[in-house]
Structure formats: structure tokens, C-alpha cells
């Protein structure tokens, strides 16, 4: 679609940076070169003079045919309330701007184009936002009677990158709220069926604590192996009870069991290469990806004279089956496979 994007908020280089971060396909970029006209930050009101300039700009860039969409972003920075000079909080001024400026722009430059109006929200409580999201729109309420479809985007949790979208439609079936997040430079919808409804804040704190313990256990196993120490699950739990914020012995063993099910921890039965007896436990000594044993040994390449550092790799012999919990032999110890990848 052919789009004219008149924006009065973001400087050119910041706008360019945001567009580059979206990660658009080459075909979309090729189409955008022909069909998208986005202005850098303009410093003007959409008054009589600004209206004439905007119409001229649209007609100049789309001389062969008018655009399909005209976007104004944001209303506040180009608002003209008419002869009275009232602001966007006045209903009469808002109606004047929408009819005598916005509609006039469309009628003169692109009568059949769709209009997208970007607008700020005002500060409001989370409770008020949940009860009526569109009351958060800044300025006069007359704006809500003008548009046919409205979207309010906000961040439910300031510590999260996720955004929530609320929809208001004049026609057609209602659209349920959505949660979106940027993944790999693209906005994707997040499944809301996994969203917590009760004690959400507490649950997120517990999740973060479990993730922290996950990282600490893996790092400790890796570091201890470099110091020449391997552990069974029980011995590790006893050795690090109430250390590094891991909690009690049973808590540590539970976390190790979860990590083994998820494939982050595997096992080695034969401890002989490391000066240890074969383990009599169900699984064996704990092993993590990239694990190395003991101090580094140095050797010199006779051809290049380069000093090469060697450590004894710790390769798994068994893993915990994520379905049955049984100890199964590893097919290729040099390739670390996670259950999610093999599913």
C-alpha cells in the first residue's frame, strides 16, 4: 500500500535507526522505496498554512496516484484548535482540528485514503487502564467519536518488554486484547493462555529466582570441574547447601533434577580418567556443556611455535530421559542435544 507518514516527533537519524531495527524482508524494503514516504521531524502546526504545505507534499510525492494511507504522528505536536487557540483538551477545538484540518487534508490530497492518527496517552493507574483503556487517551473525548477503529498500546509491567493492545471498533466483531513482544526484530503475538491471573508479581519473582539458580548451578559445575572436582547430584547438593543463594540440600537436588530433564545437565559414569571411581549413583557425575577438567596444560606446536592450551574434556555418557526419567546412553558425546531440539 502507498503510505504518506507525516511525523513531528522523531529526528531523522533516530527514525532511521528504528526502521533498521525492524528487520524487514528485502521484498518489503523494495516496495517501501516506492510506496512509503516518511518525513523526518517536521516543526509545524497543521493550521491553514501547514495544511497547504502537507497537501502539496503529498501531491508532489504521489503525483501519479494518491496514497492509500495518510498517517499523522502525533496529533499533539501539530494540533491547531482554530481561531480560539484552545488546546487539545477542549472538545470544540478537537472537533475543529479533526474536521477542518484532518478531514480537509484527506479530501484535498487523497479522498479515498485511510487515516491513521497517532496520539499520546495520559498518566493513569493500572486499575483504570484495565477497566477502560481508551479513557487513557490524552485530551478531549471528542476524539473517540471520530475514529472507526482504535488501538491503545501500553506496557503492563515496566520490567517487561511485552506490550498489551486493546481494541475499540465501531463496526464488526470485537477483538480480544493481545500481548505482543519483539522477537528477532519482529513484533509477534504472545499466547495469553499461559498468562498468570493470580499473584502475578510474586510468580514472576519466583520464576526469576529459579532462573538465577539455574545459571548459578551450571556455572558452579563448570568452574568446579576446572578446579579438578566432579560431583554426583547428592554430593553437589551437600557441598553447596546454603551457598551462593542456592538454598537447602533438597532444593538444590530438585533444581538439578529439573535441569537434567531439560537437558542442561547430563552425566558421566566412568570417573577413572579424572582420578575418580565409577559412580554407584543412578546417573553418575554431573556434566554440563563445554565442561573441562583440571588445570590447563600447555604444548608448543613444532611447526608454528604457537603455544596451545589443553584441558581434559568432560563428555557425557548418559542423560536423563525427559519422558521416563531413566538413564539412557548418549549417542554422540561430542554433540550436546537438548530435548526441545530433538522433539
ZAMARGU-4260 file (C-alpha; in steps of 0.2 Angstrom, whole numbers, plus 5000, padded with zeros to 4 digits):
<rodrens>
0) 5000/5000/5000 | 5005/5018/4996 | 5008/5027/5013 | 5012/5045/5017 | 5019/5046/5035
5) 5019/5064/5042 | 5028/5064/5059 | 5033/5078/5070 | 5041/5069/5085 | 5057/5059/5079
10) 5073/5066/5072 | 5079/5058/5055 | 5093/5048/5062 | 5083/5040/5076 | 5068/5036/5064
15) 5081/5028/5053 | 5088/5018/5067 | 5071/5012/5072 | 5067/5007/5054 | 5083/4997/5053
20) 5079/4988/5069 | 5063/4981/5062 | 5072/4968/5051 | 5060/4969/5036 | 5062/4957/5022
25) 5071/4963/5006 | 5054/4962/4996 | 5046/4974/5009 | 5061/4986/5008 | 5060/4986/4989
30) 5041/4990/4990 | 5044/5003/5003 | 5056/5013/4992 | 5042/5016/4980 | 5027/5016/4991
35) 5032/5024/5008 | 5036/5042/5011 | 5041/5046/5029 | 5046/5063/5034 | 5059/5067/5047
40) 5053/5078/5062 | 5043/5092/5055 | 5041/5108/5065 | 5024/5115/5060 | 5006/5116/5066
45) 4993/5109/5054 | 4985/5126/5053 | 4979/5134/5036 | 4997/5136/5031 | 5003/5119/5037
50) 4988/5111/5029 | 4993/5118/5012 | 5011/5113/5014 | 5005/5095/5019 | 4994/5094/5004
55) 5007/5100/4992 | 5020/5087/4999 | 5008/5073/4997 | 5003/5078/4979 | 5022/5080/4975
60) 5027/5063/4981 | 5012/5054/4974 | 5009/5063/4958 | 5003/5048/4948 | 4990/5042/4961
65) 4986/5047/4979 | 4992/5037/4993 | 4981/5023/5001 | 4985/5028/5019 | 4989/5045/5027
70) 4997/5044/5044 | 4999/5059/5056 | 5010/5056/5071 | 5007/5063/5084 | 4992/5074/5085
75) 4998/5084/5099 | 5013/5091/5090 | 5003/5098/5075 | 4987/5102/5084 | 4978/5118/5078
80) 4962/5122/5088 | 4956/5135/5077 | 4953/5154/5079 | 4950/5152/5098 | 4968/5145/5100
85) 4961/5132/5113 | 4971/5116/5116 | 4968/5098/5113 | 4958/5096/5130 | 4944/5107/5123
90) 4931/5097/5114 | 4927/5111/5102 | 4945/5113/5097 | 4947/5094/5095 | 4932/5094/5083
95) 4938/5109/5073 | 4955/5100/5071 | 4948/5084/5066 | 4935/5091/5053 | 4944/5107/5047
100) 4962/5100/5047 | 4962/5081/5046 | 4947/5078/5035 | 4952/5093/5024 | 4969/5086/5022
105) 4962/5069/5016 | 4948/5077/5005 | 4961/5088/4996 | 4975/5075/4994 | 4968/5058/4995
110) 4949/5057/4996 | 4949/5038/4997 | 4964/5036/5009 | 4963/5028/5026 | 4968/5039/5041
115) 4980/5034/5055 | 4981/5046/5069 | 4994/5043/5082 | 4991/5050/5099 | 4998/5051/5117
120) 4991/5044/5132 | 4990/5052/5149 | 4996/5045/5166 | 4983/5034/5173 | 4983/5019/5186
125) 4984/5001/5180 | 4967/4998/5188 | 4959/5012/5177 | 4968/5006/5162 | 4961/4989/5164
130) 4943/4995/5167 | 4943/5007/5152 | 4959/5008/5142 | 4953/5021/5130 | 4950/5033/5144
135) 4969/5034/5144 | 4969/5044/5128 | 4976/5062/5131 | 4965/5077/5128 | 4946/5079/5123
140) 4934/5064/5122 | 4928/5070/5105 | 4942/5061/5098 | 4934/5044/5102 | 4919/5049/5092
145) 4929/5052/5077 | 4938/5036/5073 | 4931/5020/5067 | 4944/5009/5075 | 4955/5012/5090
150) 4971/5004/5097 | 4979/5008/5114 | 4996/5001/5117 | 5004/5001/5134 | 5016/4991/5145
155) 5008/4981/5159 | 5024/4978/5168 | 5038/4991/5167 | 5051/4977/5170 | 5045/4968/5154
160) 5047/4971/5136 | 5029/4965/5132 | 5016/4977/5126 | 4997/4975/5128 | 4985/4980/5114
165) 4967/4985/5117 | 4955/4987/5103 | 4939/4998/5101 | 4929/4995/5085 | 4914/5005/5078
170) 4909/4990/5066 | 4912/4972/5066 | 4915/4959/5079 | 4925/4964/5094 | 4944/4959/5095
175) 4951/4952/5111 | 4966/4961/5119 | 4983/4954/5113 | 5000/4954/5121 | 5015/4957/5109
180) 5033/4957/5110 | 5048/4960/5099 | 5057/4944/5095 | 5072/4944/5082 | 5067/4962/5077
185) 5049/4957/5073 | 5033/4960/5083 | 5025/4943/5087 | 5009/4939/5097 | 5011/4930/5114
190) 4999/4917/5119 | 4989/4923/5133 | 4984/4906/5139 | 5000/4905/5149 | 4997/4922/5157
195) 4996/4922/5176 | 4980/4928/5184 | 4983/4927/5202 | 4998/4933/5212 | 5007/4938/5196
200) 5021/4949/5203 | 5025/4935/5216 | 5025/4922/5202 | 5037/4932/5191 | 5049/4934/5206
205) 5049/4916/5209 | 5052/4912/5191 | 5067/4925/5191 | 5074/4916/5206 | 5073/4899/5198
210) 5082/4906/5183 | 5095/4913/5194 | 5098/4896/5202 | 5098/4888/5185 | 5113/4899/5180
215) 5122/4898/5196 | 5122/4878/5197 | 5128/4877/5179 | 5142/4889/5182 | 5147/4881/5198
220) 5148/4864/5190 | 5159/4871/5175 | 5170/4881/5187 | 5172/4866/5199 | 5177/4854/5185
225) 5191/4866/5180 | 5197/4865/5198 | 5198/4846/5197 | 5182/4842/5206 | 5167/4832/5199
230) 5151/4829/5209 | 5136/4817/5209 | 5119/4826/5212 | 5119/4822/5231 | 5137/4827/5234
235) 5135/4843/5225 | 5119/4847/5235 | 5128/4844/5251 | 5143/4853/5246 | 5134/4869/5241
240) 5120/4869/5254 | 5116/4887/5259 | 5130/4893/5247 | 5128/4906/5233 | 5110/4908/5237
245) 5105/4890/5232 | 5095/4886/5247 | 5095/4869/5256 | 5101/4852/5250 | 5084/4846/5244
250) 5080/4862/5235 | 5097/4860/5225 | 5093/4842/5221 | 5076/4847/5214 | 5084/4860/5203
255) 5097/4848/5197 | 5083/4836/5193 | 5074/4849/5183 | 5090/4854/5173 | 5093/4836/5169
260) 5076/4834/5162 | 5078/4849/5151 | 5095/4843/5145 | 5106/4856/5153 | 5114/4843/5164
265) 5120/4826/5159 | 5130/4813/5167 | 5146/4803/5166 | 5148/4786/5174 | 5166/4782/5172
270) 5177/4793/5183 | 5193/4784/5180 | 5200/4797/5168 | 5198/4810/5181 | 5205/4800/5195
275) 5188/4796/5202 | 5180/4779/5205 | 5165/4774/5194 | 5149/4781/5202 | 5137/4770/5210
280) 5123/4783/5209 | 5109/4780/5197 | 5116/4793/5185 | 5134/4797/5189 | 5144/4813/5190
285) 5136/4829/5184 | 5141/4836/5167 | 5137/4852/5158 | 5140/4858/5140 | 5158/4863/5136
290) 5165/4856/5153 | 5183/4854/5155 | 5193/4845/5169 | 5208/4851/5179 | 5222/4864/5176
295) 5227/4869/5158 | 5242/4860/5150 | 5252/4869/5138 | 5261/4862/5122 | 5271/4870/5108
300) 5267/4867/5090 | 5283/4862/5082 | 5279/4869/5065 | 5272/4886/5070 | 5279/4888/5088
305) 5262/4893/5094 | 5258/4889/5112 | 5242/4878/5113 | 5232/4876/5129 | 5224/4859/5133
310) 5211/4854/5146 | 5204/4836/5148 | 5186/4837/5141 | 5172/4830/5151 | 5160/4822/5139
315) 5143/4814/5145 | 5140/4796/5144 | 5122/4796/5149 | 5107/4808/5150 | 5090/4808/5159
320) 5076/4803/5148 | 5063/4818/5148 | 5048/4806/5147 | 5053/4791/5158 | 5067/4798/5169
325) 5078/4783/5165 | 5096/4785/5162 | 5099/4782/5143 | 5116/4781/5134 | 5122/4796/5124
330) 5123/4793/5106 | 5137/4806/5102 | 5145/4813/5117 | 5153/4827/5106 | 5136/4834/5101
335) 5126/4841/5115 | 5107/4839/5111 | 5093/4847/5121 | 5076/4838/5122 | 5067/4853/5115
340) 5078/4852/5099 | 5076/4833/5097 | 5057/4834/5099
</rodrens>
